[in-house]
Amino acid sequence: MQNMYSFNVSLQPMEALVMVKEGLSADSELLHEEYHEVGDAHSIGTLVYERYFFRSGNQAALVVIFDNFQGVTNARLIAAGGSRGKIMKMDWGAGKSFASSVEKLLSAYILE
């Protein structure tokens, strides 16, 4: 099951990446990170995390993407893999919980 959340923040992409990396709990394993400056003060950064959730009984993944291609930094949080079943894909809230932990870290910077 995949859950995608999107919102804008008043930070530059690199600032947002650093906040997430420093703020997520130790039980979230950072699997991959990258950051690219693409000219005209535009940049994009990606973090990929994995965390074990007891309630769903398996690993869940979270992809965090920040870019400022539209003039404001957009955050996209994609949670996946929190389900054990092949047919009945219920993650029992693991994906939403994982994504909301990042949203809470950035809550003071979210633009309405």
N, C-alpha and C positions, 0 to 999 in steps of 0.2 A: 504494500500500500504506500502511496506517495502523498505527501502533504506539502503544498507550496504556499509560502507566505511572502508578501512583498510590502515594503514601506520605504519611505524616504527619511533620511537623517541629515542633520546639520553638521556632519563631520566629513572630512575628506576620506576617500576609501582606505588609505593607509592608516589613518587614525582609528577608523572603525575596526579594521583588522586587528590592530594592536589591542584594542579594548576587549575584543572577543577572546583573543589568545590569552590575555592576562586574566580574564574574568571567568572563563569556564572552569568548572571544578576538575579536580585531578582524575576523576573517573571518566572523563571524556578524552579519548586518545586522538591526538592530531595525527592524521595519516598523510596529509599532503597540504602544501601551501604554495601559492605562487602570487606574484604581483608584477604587473606590467604597466609602464607608462607608455602611452601611445601617441603622445604629441598634443599640442594645444591645451596643455594642463589637464588632459583626460587620462584616467587610469582605471584599471580593473584588478581586483584581487579576489582570490578564491581560497577557502579553507575547507578541508574535508575531515570530518570527525567521525568517530565510532564510539558507541557507549553500550554497555550491557544493561538491559532492563529486566529486572526480576519478574515484573507483572506479565510481560509478554514471553519471557523465557529465552530471549535471544538478543543478538546484537542489532542495534539500529544505527543508521548512518545519517549524517547531517552535512549537507553541502551549503556553505555560506558564500555568497557572491556579493561584492560591492563594486559598483561602477558609477562614474559621474559623467557618462556620455551625454546625458540630457540636461546638463547644467547643475543638477542636484544629485547628491549621492543616493542611489537606490540600493536597498538591501533586498536580497532574495534568499530565502531559507527553504531548502528542499530536504524534507525528512523522508527516508525510505528504509526499507528492510526491517521494520519493527514487527512484521507478521511472521508467524511460523507456518501457517497453512498455505497450500498451493491453490486451493479452491476458495476457501473462506479466509479472506485476507483482512483480519482485524488485528490491529496492533495495540489495542486496549489503551490508547492514548499516549503511547511511548513517543511517537513522532511529534505530536503536538507538544508534549512536555519538553522534548529536546529542543524544538524550535523556540518555544516560549522562554527557555533559559537564555537564549541569545537576545530575544526581544526585550526581556527584562534588563539585561546589561545595558542596552542602548535606549531604554525608555525615556531618559531625560533629553535625548537628542532627536526623538522621532518628530517629524513634521506632520502637521494635520493636513 
